């Protein structure tokens, strides 16, 4: 039921077809031993696309983060994505995307793992640039950027038959 609601929310709040689903892979946080090299309040330990290269289709962005403190933390995780090309701005024919905020709670020394599925349309973009910010009360605690490389579909995938 929660997944269905998140899917509906993602499709309703964001440009149609761009983000197909928002799901929390491990919504609960898990307490563990205090990480030896954890710095600050919240630390992003991973942000990556899978697959890292795609043509028109889907790619899943995965985020892993941890709480470096002895206190529970309530934060906002905001996903900012934009198609880029060889020039400035969004390439012609590519859609603009609104930021996607999510409220998350970290337990003491807890970890979260989130995923967001991006739909890549047929447009002249060379990549999808994604920045994730984790903020609390307006202050950015952690930020990281990842890029999805976009390749043109090969002729064998063309919708136009060849004679």
LOMARNU-275285 format. One record per residue (C-alpha): x, y, z; residue number from 1. Coordinates in nm, 4 decimals. Example, Ala and Ser with C-alpha at 12.3 -4.5 7.8 and 13.67 -1.06 7.14 Angstrom:
<sites>
site c1:1.2300 | c2:-0.4500 | c3:0.7800 | vomi:1 .
site c1:1.3670 | c2:-0.1060 | c3:0.7140 | vomi:2 .
</sites>
This chain:
<sites>
site c1:0.0000 | c2:0.0000 | c3:0.0000 | vomi:1 .
site c1:0.2837 | c2:0.2411 | c3:0.0898 | vomi:2 .
site c1:0.4628 | c2:0.1605 | c3:-0.2357 | vomi:3 .
site c1:0.1467 | c2:0.2278 | c3:-0.4348 | vomi:4 .
site c1:0.1093 | c2:0.5635 | c3:-0.2556 | vomi:5 .
site c1:0.4724 | c2:0.6577 | c3:-0.3263 | vomi:6 .
site c1:0.4320 | c2:0.5654 | c3:-0.6918 | vomi:7 .
site c1:0.1167 | c2:0.7749 | c3:-0.7144 | vomi:8 .
site c1:0.2878 | c2:1.0651 | c3:-0.5361 | vomi:9 .
site c1:0.5910 | c2:1.0511 | c3:-0.7663 | vomi:10 .
site c1:0.3789 | c2:1.0441 | c3:-1.0806 | vomi:11 .
site c1:0.1503 | c2:1.3210 | c3:-0.9525 | vomi:12 .
site c1:0.4175 | c2:1.5576 | c3:-0.8227 | vomi:13 .
site c1:0.6756 | c2:1.5209 | c3:-1.0976 | vomi:14 .
site c1:0.6584 | c2:1.5648 | c3:-1.4729 | vomi:15 .
site c1:0.4715 | c2:1.2704 | c3:-1.6236 | vomi:16 .
site c1:0.6860 | c2:0.9708 | c3:-1.7028 | vomi:17 .
site c1:1.0165 | c2:1.1097 | c3:-1.5775 | vomi:18 .
site c1:1.0282 | c2:0.9456 | c3:-1.2428 | vomi:19 .
site c1:0.8464 | c2:0.6186 | c3:-1.2515 | vomi:20 .
site c1:0.8710 | c2:0.5276 | c3:-0.8862 | vomi:21 .
site c1:1.0114 | c2:0.6396 | c3:-0.5586 | vomi:22 .
site c1:1.0747 | c2:0.3669 | c3:-0.3115 | vomi:23 .
site c1:1.2609 | c2:0.3307 | c3:0.0100 | vomi:24 .
site c1:1.4786 | c2:0.0237 | c3:-0.0243 | vomi:25 .
site c1:1.5439 | c2:0.0065 | c3:0.3462 | vomi:26 .
site c1:1.3165 | c2:0.2685 | c3:0.4933 | vomi:27 .
site c1:1.3935 | c2:0.1669 | c3:0.8457 | vomi:28 .
site c1:1.7231 | c2:0.2680 | c3:0.9862 | vomi:29 .
site c1:1.9470 | c2:0.0227 | c3:1.1554 | vomi:30 .
site c1:2.1548 | c2:0.0993 | c3:1.4578 | vomi:31 .
site c1:2.5064 | c2:-0.0299 | c3:1.4639 | vomi:32 .
site c1:2.8471 | c2:0.0452 | c3:1.6018 | vomi:33 .
site c1:2.9627 | c2:0.4026 | c3:1.5638 | vomi:34 .
site c1:3.1395 | c2:0.4270 | c3:1.2251 | vomi:35 .
site c1:3.5090 | c2:0.5004 | c3:1.2715 | vomi:36 .
site c1:3.5408 | c2:0.7465 | c3:0.9820 | vomi:37 .
site c1:3.1943 | c2:0.9014 | c3:0.9870 | vomi:38 .
site c1:3.2206 | c2:1.2819 | c3:0.9940 | vomi:39 .
site c1:2.9678 | c2:1.5579 | c3:1.0434 | vomi:40 .
site c1:2.6033 | c2:1.4878 | c3:1.1300 | vomi:41 .
site c1:2.4974 | c2:1.2869 | c3:0.8225 | vomi:42 .
site c1:2.7350 | c2:1.1346 | c3:0.5686 | vomi:43 .
site c1:2.6421 | c2:1.0158 | c3:0.2194 | vomi:44 .
site c1:2.8307 | c2:0.6914 | c3:0.1666 | vomi:45 .
site c1:2.7091 | c2:0.6149 | c3:-0.1852 | vomi:46 .
site c1:2.5202 | c2:0.7761 | c3:-0.4732 | vomi:47 .
site c1:2.5183 | c2:0.5949 | c3:-0.8063 | vomi:48 .
site c1:2.3043 | c2:0.4969 | c3:-1.1042 | vomi:49 .
site c1:2.2347 | c2:0.1373 | c3:-1.2006 | vomi:50 .
site c1:2.2945 | c2:0.0888 | c3:-1.4854 | vomi:51 .
site c1:2.5424 | c2:0.3791 | c3:-1.5089 | vomi:52 .
site c1:2.4924 | c2:0.4101 | c3:-1.8862 | vomi:53 .
site c1:2.1578 | c2:0.3890 | c3:-2.0654 | vomi:54 .
site c1:1.9706 | c2:0.4829 | c3:-2.3780 | vomi:55 .
site c1:1.6039 | c2:0.5740 | c3:-2.3597 | vomi:56 .
site c1:1.4639 | c2:0.3637 | c3:-2.0773 | vomi:57 .
site c1:1.5137 | c2:0.3468 | c3:-1.7022 | vomi:58 .
site c1:1.7963 | c2:0.3738 | c3:-1.4546 | vomi:59 .
site c1:1.7757 | c2:0.3530 | c3:-1.0771 | vomi:60 .
site c1:1.9594 | c2:0.6030 | c3:-0.8584 | vomi:61 .
site c1:2.0672 | c2:0.4537 | c3:-0.5264 | vomi:62 .
site c1:2.1580 | c2:0.6540 | c3:-0.2177 | vomi:63 .
site c1:2.3128 | c2:0.5254 | c3:0.1042 | vomi:64 .
site c1:2.3744 | c2:0.7532 | c3:0.4025 | vomi:65 .
site c1:2.4481 | c2:0.7236 | c3:0.7723 | vomi:66 .
site c1:2.4022 | c2:0.9210 | c3:1.0916 | vomi:67 .
site c1:2.7369 | c2:1.0062 | c3:1.2512 | vomi:68 .
site c1:2.5869 | c2:1.1137 | c3:1.5824 | vomi:69 .
site c1:2.4514 | c2:0.9665 | c3:1.9039 | vomi:70 .
site c1:2.1145 | c2:1.1374 | c3:1.8398 | vomi:71 .
site c1:1.8213 | c2:1.0574 | c3:1.6136 | vomi:72 .
site c1:1.8000 | c2:1.2914 | c3:1.3148 | vomi:73 .
site c1:1.4944 | c2:1.4010 | c3:1.1153 | vomi:74 .
site c1:1.6025 | c2:1.5260 | c3:0.7741 | vomi:75 .
site c1:1.4794 | c2:1.6115 | c3:0.4262 | vomi:76 .
site c1:1.6444 | c2:1.4261 | c3:0.1385 | vomi:77 .
site c1:1.5963 | c2:1.6219 | c3:-0.1856 | vomi:78 .
site c1:1.6764 | c2:1.4791 | c3:-0.5292 | vomi:79 .
site c1:1.7619 | c2:1.7419 | c3:-0.7976 | vomi:80 .
site c1:1.7954 | c2:1.6054 | c3:-1.1520 | vomi:81 .
site c1:1.8544 | c2:1.7751 | c3:-1.4860 | vomi:82 .
site c1:1.9288 | c2:1.6587 | c3:-1.8380 | vomi:83 .
site c1:2.2458 | c2:1.8111 | c3:-1.9845 | vomi:84 .
site c1:2.4008 | c2:1.8225 | c3:-2.3289 | vomi:85 .
site c1:2.6858 | c2:1.9907 | c3:-2.5120 | vomi:86 .
site c1:2.5455 | c2:2.3416 | c3:-2.4617 | vomi:87 .
site c1:2.4087 | c2:2.5307 | c3:-2.1665 | vomi:88 .
site c1:2.0696 | c2:2.4644 | c3:-2.0158 | vomi:89 .
site c1:1.8378 | c2:2.1712 | c3:-2.0779 | vomi:90 .
site c1:1.8753 | c2:2.0328 | c3:-2.4329 | vomi:91 .
site c1:1.5820 | c2:2.1117 | c3:-2.6644 | vomi:92 .
site c1:1.3188 | c2:1.8387 | c3:-2.6465 | vomi:93 .
site c1:1.4273 | c2:1.7156 | c3:-2.3023 | vomi:94 .
site c1:1.1922 | c2:1.7695 | c3:-2.0093 | vomi:95 .
site c1:1.2677 | c2:1.9738 | c3:-1.6985 | vomi:96 .
site c1:1.2293 | c2:1.7973 | c3:-1.3637 | vomi:97 .
site c1:1.1114 | c2:1.9322 | c3:-1.0317 | vomi:98 .
site c1:1.3059 | c2:1.8546 | c3:-0.7129 | vomi:99 .
site c1:1.1762 | c2:1.5517 | c3:-0.5224 | vomi:100 .
site c1:1.1904 | c2:1.5910 | c3:-0.1414 | vomi:101 .
site c1:1.1480 | c2:1.3024 | c3:0.1048 | vomi:102 .
site c1:1.1307 | c2:1.3149 | c3:0.4845 | vomi:103 .
site c1:1.3568 | c2:1.0572 | c3:0.6505 | vomi:104 .
site c1:1.4486 | c2:0.9625 | c3:1.0055 | vomi:105 .
site c1:1.7863 | c2:0.8299 | c3:1.1136 | vomi:106 .
site c1:1.8210 | c2:0.6398 | c3:1.4391 | vomi:107 .
site c1:2.1358 | c2:0.6871 | c3:1.6479 | vomi:108 .
site c1:2.4221 | c2:0.5839 | c3:1.4178 | vomi:109 .
site c1:2.1532 | c2:0.4563 | c3:1.1780 | vomi:110 .
site c1:2.1776 | c2:0.4014 | c3:0.8049 | vomi:111 .
site c1:1.9265 | c2:0.4559 | c3:0.5268 | vomi:112 .
site c1:1.9163 | c2:0.3292 | c3:0.1717 | vomi:113 .
site c1:1.6879 | c2:0.4973 | c3:-0.0830 | vomi:114 .
site c1:1.6248 | c2:0.4421 | c3:-0.4528 | vomi:115 .
site c1:1.4571 | c2:0.6511 | c3:-0.7195 | vomi:116 .
site c1:1.3828 | c2:0.5245 | c3:-1.0704 | vomi:117 .
site c1:1.4373 | c2:0.7738 | c3:-1.3526 | vomi:118 .
site c1:1.2755 | c2:0.7334 | c3:-1.6929 | vomi:119 .
site c1:1.5073 | c2:0.8565 | c3:-1.9690 | vomi:120 .
site c1:1.3096 | c2:0.9785 | c3:-2.2718 | vomi:121 .
site c1:1.4312 | c2:0.9900 | c3:-2.6294 | vomi:122 .
site c1:1.5923 | c2:1.3361 | c3:-2.6342 | vomi:123 .
site c1:1.9368 | c2:1.4764 | c3:-2.7241 | vomi:124 .
site c1:2.0739 | c2:1.4750 | c3:-2.3667 | vomi:125 .
site c1:2.4232 | c2:1.3354 | c3:-2.3082 | vomi:126 .
site c1:2.3653 | c2:1.2765 | c3:-1.9370 | vomi:127 .
site c1:2.1325 | c2:1.3073 | c3:-1.6429 | vomi:128 .
site c1:2.2978 | c2:1.5050 | c3:-1.3643 | vomi:129 .
site c1:2.1674 | c2:1.4166 | c3:-1.0161 | vomi:130 .
site c1:2.2450 | c2:1.6007 | c3:-0.6927 | vomi:131 .
site c1:2.1111 | c2:1.4774 | c3:-0.3605 | vomi:132 .
site c1:2.1023 | c2:1.7107 | c3:-0.0617 | vomi:133 .
site c1:2.0289 | c2:1.6040 | c3:0.2931 | vomi:134 .
site c1:1.9131 | c2:1.9007 | c3:0.5008 | vomi:135 .
site c1:1.7840 | c2:1.9715 | c3:0.8479 | vomi:136 .
site c1:1.6057 | c2:2.2945 | c3:0.9425 | vomi:137 .
site c1:1.7299 | c2:2.4627 | c3:0.6234 | vomi:138 .
site c1:2.0970 | c2:2.3672 | c3:0.6714 | vomi:139 .
site c1:2.2585 | c2:2.1292 | c3:0.4239 | vomi:140 .
site c1:2.4221 | c2:1.8435 | c3:0.6156 | vomi:141 .
site c1:2.5420 | c2:1.6414 | c3:0.3152 | vomi:142 .
site c1:2.5421 | c2:1.6737 | c3:-0.0632 | vomi:143 .
site c1:2.6663 | c2:1.4541 | c3:-0.3446 | vomi:144 .
site c1:2.6345 | c2:1.4427 | c3:-0.7240 | vomi:145 .
site c1:2.6224 | c2:1.1522 | c3:-0.9696 | vomi:146 .
site c1:2.5865 | c2:1.1411 | c3:-1.3476 | vomi:147 .
site c1:2.4034 | c2:0.8971 | c3:-1.5711 | vomi:148 .
site c1:2.5558 | c2:0.8710 | c3:-1.9204 | vomi:149 .
site c1:2.2958 | c2:0.8601 | c3:-2.1972 | vomi:150 .
site c1:2.3760 | c2:0.6975 | c3:-2.5296 | vomi:151 .
site c1:2.1789 | c2:0.7209 | c3:-2.8515 | vomi:152 .
site c1:1.9823 | c2:0.4112 | c3:-2.9412 | vomi:153 .
site c1:2.1454 | c2:0.2033 | c3:-3.2115 | vomi:154 .
site c1:1.9863 | c2:0.1740 | c3:-3.5553 | vomi:155 .
site c1:1.8563 | c2:-0.1725 | c3:-3.4651 | vomi:156 .
site c1:1.6368 | c2:-0.0136 | c3:-3.1994 | vomi:157 .
site c1:1.4993 | c2:0.2488 | c3:-3.4354 | vomi:158 .
site c1:1.1197 | c2:0.2818 | c3:-3.4526 | vomi:159 .
site c1:1.1462 | c2:0.3529 | c3:-3.8253 | vomi:160 .
site c1:1.1866 | c2:0.0378 | c3:-4.0355 | vomi:161 .
site c1:1.4686 | c2:0.0392 | c3:-4.2877 | vomi:162 .
site c1:1.3893 | c2:-0.0665 | c3:-4.6463 | vomi:163 .
</sites>
